[in-house]
Amino acid sequence: MTDTAQPPEKKTLLQTLAFFGERRSLVMLGLGFASGLPYMLIFDTLSLWLRDAGLSLAVIGFFSLATLSFSFKFLWAPLIDRAKVPVLHTLLGHRRAWMLVFQSAMVLGLWAISTMNPAHQLGVLAATAVAVGFATASHDIVIDAWRIEVADKEEQGPMVVAYQWGFRVAMIAAGAVPLLLAEHYGWNISYAAMGVVVGIGILATLWAPREAEHSIRPIPTDDVAQPKALEVLEWLARLAVLVMGALVLGSGLAGDATLLSKLVGGEALADAWTAKPNGIWLQLLGVITGLAIVVIAAWPIPKVRTKPGVYMSKAFGEPLGEFLTRFQGVAGLILAAICVYRVSDFVLNIMNPFYRDMGFSLTEIAEIRKVFGIIASMIGVFLGGVVVARLGLMKALVIGAFAQPISNLMFALLAMSGHSIPMLFASICLDNVAGGIAGTALIAYMSSLTSAGFTATQYALFSSLYALPGKLIASQSGRIVEASAQAAEHGGPIGLLKDLFVRLPPESFTAAGAKLGVSAQAMAAGYTAFFIYTALIGVVAIVLSFLVAARQKPTEDAAA
């Protein structure tokens, strides 16, 4: 990414729209498709094949760990930032060379899976699925780095739009095409064909423009005297500790301790890890413990300089240290804004029960959420890209912060309207549009925070950790609704909301209230209080966005 002394000239709307037809945007469309397809084939579609092969649900659930690597991909991002691919680096450049490596791994992995019989080669199939998941997560790391380095800050919005569209098209394709092929030709042919389709990513990589020359920041260790045997032993020990830290950290971020429980704790740990609602605290402990173990693995030995200690402390510490130094005085505020920005959206994890409690049928929910919701999401992503390109990152960040609580308040209006299809349609579409705008603005903003030499590592760190606070608060959503409903039943401030629901149709909230032992009006008031609460969280994001917008620019100018 290039920094200039003069602010970039503001693009017209036609210039902004024209960028979507440029080579870089079309390449991002193909790369997004190539990322989304293998992800869905491993994480989602594979479960259908395994079920057809007669495997139990417990075994099928274990395969979700194939995507565990997405939760802690920032741990090997420094390697991608620093290591060169022989031969390909000279021909394609640093990022495109790594893209080609991981795309080839995804294609070969899917082809390997297509030759297997799950009933007789389950272990090999599981290992291959994990390898494909690792290659896909690594592919995402490189794509993000290439996107940031090949486009200016104001162009990040349209680039993110192109990627998101490609990814969503892949999700739709992976949910239908492999199933149709399997129905007529069998699963093996289906996965072989999907491996060929993933090759679209290879074509996109070869067509992609070369990014600016990648600068690898050196880590001098020549002055460190250490016997080779001790160096090898230390490397092995540090890597073993790092892998253990990654497992604990990934289990916390993914909310799944199935693999970790095989090593410690047994089934009791796995059950406690996912227990409702208090398992989230164990997951948070896993994240904190995992990060602590990773720090220990990278920490230099006190008063003793060793090559592994110097290299790992620099590789892991320098990207974070550079960010904290560059944004000295405002770095904490920026990280707080990133962590809080999408919380008001993430806590809406009880929407399906809410729709059912209002009396909507499964068909009504599915038709609006899965059809119109996806369309609205793609429109929101597009609008977010246009806002970033036309108004700049900071204004887009503030607009996205406003969009989310407004959409949450729309759900409060939905609760008041009762069983109304037009209101359900308006609420879901507005929520998806707002989420698309906010998500695009945040991704573009996080991209702008990276610096040359550390692009992959810094962005992978931001994208891996920003959802953690939302996940923590979301675990208490059901409790908040039920406690608010019970409080409303017995009067108090929340009880005043009951007057808004005196004309509810009988199918809305009656059954849900009966289960909890409260009236339908109290249940509706509980949901309404929850949506107001989530909107207030969004107000915190708005305030932080304004503070960041006000303080970050002077800090960057002073650093320059």
N, C-alpha and C positions, 0 to 999 in steps of 0.2 A: 504494500500500500504506500502511496506517495503522499508526503505532507508538503504543502505549499504555504508560503507566507500570506498570499492573498486568498480570500475565500473563493470557492469555486463559483462560477457564473450559474445563476439559477436557471434550471432547464424549464422550457415550456412544457405544457401537457403533452403536446405532440412528440416532443423530443423524449419525454419520459416513456410514452407508450412505444415509441420506435425502438427503445432499448430492448424491449422484450423480443424483438425480432432479430437482435444482433447475435453474432456467433457465440459469444460467451453465455448468453441466456439460453440459447438452444442447447449448448453443451451441458449446462447445468440441468436442463430438463432431462437429458439422457442419463446424466450421472445420478439424479434423484431417483429415476426409474430403476437404475441398476443397483441402487442401495435398498430400495423398498422391496423389490421382488424376492431376493434371497432371504431377507429378514422375515417376510411373511411366510415363505415356503418352509422355513425352519421353525418359526415360532407358532404358526397357526395351522397351515395346511398339512404339515407332517402328521399332526395328531389324527387326522382323518385316515391317513394311510395306516398308521399304527393300529387304529381301532378296527379297520377292515382286516388287519392281519391277526386279530384276536387278542391283542394285548390288553392288559387291565388298565383301568383309569389311573391307578397309582403309578404304573410304569410310564404312562403317557405324560402324567403331570411332571415326572422327573425330567422329561425332555425340555421343559421350559427353562432349565438351567443352561441350555445351549446359548441363550442370549444374555447370560449373566455378565459377560465381558463388557456389555454396553454400560454397566453401572460403574465401572472403574477404569475406563479406557484411558483416562488421563495418566495412568501409571506407566504406560509404555509409549505415550505420546513423545516424551523427550528423546526416545530412541529414533522415532520417525523424524523428529526435528534435526537430529545430529548425524544419523547414518546415511550413507550414500549407497544406492543400488549400483553394483558394478555394471559397466557398459551402458545400461539404460539411462543412468544419470547424465552422461555426456550427450546421448541422443535426444532425450526428452526433457531433461531438467529434473530437479529434485522431486517435486510433487507429482508430476505425471508419471515418473518412473515408479514411485510407490503405488500410485493408482493402478498401473498395469499389473504390478505384482499381485495386489490383493484381488483385483478383478479376475485374474487368471486362477487364483486360488479358489474363488467362489465358483467359477465355472467348473473347474476340475472336481471340486468337492461335490457339487450337485450331480455331476456325471458319475462320480464314485457311488453316491447314494442310489442312483438309478440302477446300479448293477446288483444291489443287495436285496436280500429277503429278510424283512424285519423279524420274522418268526425264528430264523436260524442264525442271524448275524447281528443280534441286537447290540452287543458290545461295540462292534466295529462301527455300526451305524451311529450309535450315540457319540463315539469319538469323532467321527466325521462331521456330524451335526455341530458339535462344539467347535471344530476347526473352521467350519463355514461361518458360524456365529462370530468367532474371533476375527476372521478376515473381513466380515461385513462391518464390524465395529471399527476396525482399523481403517477400512475404506472411508468411513464417515470422517475419521480424524483428518485424513489427507484431503478429502473434498472440501472440508471447512477451511483448511489452511490454504488450498489453492484458490478458493473463492475469495478469501480475504486479500490474498496477495495479487490477484489479477484484476481487481476492481477497486475503485476509489470508495470512500466512505458513503458518498451519496448514491453510489450504484449498488450498494449492498442490498437495499430493499428489493429491487427487481431480481437480483441474483437469488435471494432467499425465496421469492415467489416461484421462480422457475424450478428450484429444487423441490419445494413443497408440492407443487403441482405434479412433478414427475413421481414423487414418492406416493402421492395419493392415487394416481393412475395405477401405479404398481400394486397398491393395496387392493384396488377394485379388481384388477386383472388376476392377482393371486387368489382372490376369493371365488373366481369363476372358471377361468381357463384351465388350470390344472385338474379341476374336478371333472370338467367335460371331457378332457383327454383321457383321464383315468377311467371314466365310465365306458369309453369305447375301445381304448387300447391298453388299459392297465396302468398302474402307478409307475412302473419302471419307465415306460415310454414317456409318460407325462413329465417326470422329473428330468429325463434326458432332454426333452424339448425345452423345458424351462431353463436348463443350463445354457442352451443355445441362445435363448432370448436374453439372458443376462449379458451375453456378449455385446449387446447394444452399448453397454458401458465402455467396452474396449474401443469401439468405434468412436464414441464420444471423446475418449481420452486422446486418441490419435488425432482427432480433429481440433482438440482444445488448443488455444493459444498458449504459448509458453509463459509462465509467470516470471516476474522479475527475478533476477539472479538471487538465489537463496544464500544467505550468509550464515554459516555455521560458526557459532561463537566457540573459540578454542578453550579447552580445559588442559592447561599444561601440567603434566605429571612427570616430566623427564627428570626433574630435580629430586624426585622421591626415591630413596634407596630402600628396596624391599626385595627379599629373596623371592624368586618366582614361585616356589612351592607354597610359601605363605600367602602370596598374592592370590593364587588359584583357590586355596582353602578359604580365604576371606571372601572371595567372590561367591563361592558356593554357599557359604553361610549367610551372606547378606541376601542373596537371591532367594534362599529358602525362607528367611524371615519375611522378605517382601511378598512372596507368594502367599504366605499365611496371612499377612496383613490384608492383601488384596481379597482373599477369600472371606475374611471377616467383614471387611468394608463392603464388598459386593453383596454379601448376604443381607447386610443392613439396608443398603440402598434399594435392593430388589425386593426386600420384604420376604425372602425365601431362604431358610436355613437348612434346606434338605441336604445339600452337600456338606455343609459345615457340621451338621449333626452326625454324619458318618464318621467324623474324626473325634468330636467331643460332644458330650451331652446326650447323645442318642435321640430317641424319638421324643423324649420329654422336652428337649431343647426345641426341636422342630415344632412341636405342638404349642409350646409357650410363645415361640417367635411369631406365630400367626394368630394367637388368641385375640378375641375381640372383647373389649376395646384396648386392653392394656399391653398387647403384644408390641405396639408401636414403640413403647419405651425401651423394650429390649432391642428392637431394631435400631433405635437411636444410640443406644449403648454400643451396639455393634459397629455403627459408623464411627463413633468417637474412638473406640478401641482399635478399629482397623486403621484409622488415620494415625493413631499413636504408634502402632506397630510399623507402619510404613515410614514414619519419621525416624524411628529407631534404626530401621534397616538402612536408611540413607545418612544417618548421623555419623560424622567422623569420630574416630576413637580419640578420647581426650588426651591431649599432649603427645599424640603419636600420629604422624602423617603417613598414611598408606595410600597407594594408588586407587584401590576401590573406594576408600573413604573420601578422597578428594573428588573423584569423578562423580560418585553418586550424590554427594552433598551439593556439588555445583549443578549437576543435571536436573535435580529436583528442586533445589533451593533458589537457583538464579532466576528462573522464570517468575516465581512469586516475589522474590526480592526486587527484581526489576520493576514489576508492576507497582509494588508498594513505594518504591523510590520515585518513580515517574509521577505517581499521583499522591505524593506525600501531603498529608493533611486532609485529603478527601477520599483516600482509598477505602477506608472503613465505611464511609457514607455510600460509595459506589457499590460495594459488596452487599451492604444492607438493602439498597434499592433493588439489586438483582434478585436477592433472596425473597423479598416481600412482593415483588412486582406481579407475579402470577398467582399469589396465594388465594385471592378472592375467587379465582377461577378453579384452582385445584381442590378447594374445599367442597365444591359441588359434586361430591361423589355419591350422593343419595338421591340423584334426580330420578332414576328409574322407580324406586319406591314412592317418591313424591307423585309421579305421574299416575302410578297405580292407585295410590291412596285417594287421588282426585277422581278416580272412576274411569280413566281412559283405558281402552282395551289394548291388548298387545299389538294388534294390527295397526291401530291408530298411532301408537308410539313408534312402531317400526317404520311405518311409511313416512312419517315426518322426520324422525331422527336420521334414518339411514339414507333417505333419498334427498329430501330438501335440506337436511342438516349438513350433508357433505357438500352440496352445491353452495350453501351459504358460507361454509368454511372456506371453500376455494375463492369465493368472492371477497371474503374478509382478508385472506392472504394477499390477494391482488390489490385491494385498497390499501393495505398496509405498505406494500411495496411502492405504490404511487405516492403515498404520504411521505415516506422516507425520502424518495427521490425529489419530490417537489418542495418539501418544507424543511428537510434536514433531519438529522438524527434526534436532536434534543426536543424539537417540537413534536416529532413523531412519538417519542417516548412519553411525553406528557399526554398527548391525545390517546394513546393506547392505555395509559393509566386511568383516564376518565372513562373509557369505553367499558371497562370490565364491571365496575360497580353499578353503572347505569343498566347494564344487561341483567345484573343480579336483582335489581329492584323490579325489573320486568316480571320476574318469577313471583314476586310478592303480589303484583297485579293479577297474575294468572291464578294464584290461590284465591283471590277475592272474586274472580269471575266464575269459579266453579267449572263444570264440565263443558268447556268451550273449545271446539276445534280451531276456530280462527285465532284465539288467544294462544293456544298451544303452538300453532304454526308460527305466530309472530314472536313468541318468547324464544323458541328453539333457534329460529333463524337469526334473531338479534344476538343471541348468545354466541352462536358460531361466527357471525360476522365480527363481533367484538373480540372474540378469542383470536381470530385470524389476524386482525389488525395489531393487537397487543403482542402476539407471538412473533410476528414479523418485525415489529419495532424493537423488541427485546433482542432477537437474534442479531439484527443489524447493529444494535448498540454494543452488544458483547463483542462482536467482531471488531468494532472500532477500538476496543480497549487493548488489543494485542499489539505486539511490536515485532519487528523483523528479528528473525533468529529463534523466537519463542512462540510463533503463531500457533502451531498445533498444540503445544503443551498448555498455553494459557487459555485458549478457547475450550479445549477439552475439559479443563478444570472448571471453568465457569458453567459449561453445559451439563457437567455431571452433578454438580452440587446445588444448582439454583432451585431445584424442585423439592429439596429436603424439607424446608420449613412448611411448605404447603402440605406435604405428605403427613407431617407430624400433626398439624392442626386438623387435617381431613379425617384423621382416625377418630376424632371426637365429635364429628358432625351428627351422627345419630343420637348421641347422648344429649347434645345441645338442643336438638329438636324435641326430644321427649321431655327433658327437664323444663323447657320453655312451655310446652303444652300443659304439663302438670302445674306449673306456676300460674299459667293463665286460668286454669280451672278454679284456682283458689283466690282469684283476684290479683291485686297488685298492678304495676305498670303494664305488664304484658296482658293482663286480663282486660285492659281497655280495648285491645285489638279485637276481642270477641264480637264487639258491636258491628264490625265490618262484615261479619259472616252470618247475619241473621236470616238471609235468604238463600242459603246454600241448597243446591239440589240434594236429594236424599242419598245419591250414590257417592257424593264427595265427602271424604274424611270420616264417614260414619263407621265403617268397619275398622279403620285404623284407630279411631278414637276408642272404640269398644275394646280393642286388644290392650290398649294402654290404661283403660279405666277412666277415660275422660270423654267429654262431649265432642261432637264433630267441630263445633265452633272453637273449642280450646285447642284441638289438634291443628286446625287451620291457622290459629294464632301462633302456635308453636313454630310451624313452618315459616310463617311471615316474619316472626322475630329472628329466625335463623338467617333469612335472606337479608334482612336489615343489618344483622351482625356481619355478614360477609361483605356487604357494601361498605361498612365502616372500615373493614380491613383494607378495602380498596382505597379508602381515603388516605390511609397511611402511605400507600404506594404513590398516590398523587403528590402528597407533601414531599416525600423523598425524591420524587422525580423533579419537582420544582427546585429543591435544594441542590440536587446534582447539576441540573441545568445552569443554576446560578453560580456554582462554585467550581465546576470542572473546567470551564473555559479559561478563567484566570489562571488556574493551576497549570494548564497546558501551555498557555502563553508564557508564563514565568519559566517553565522548563525549557521551552524553545529558546 
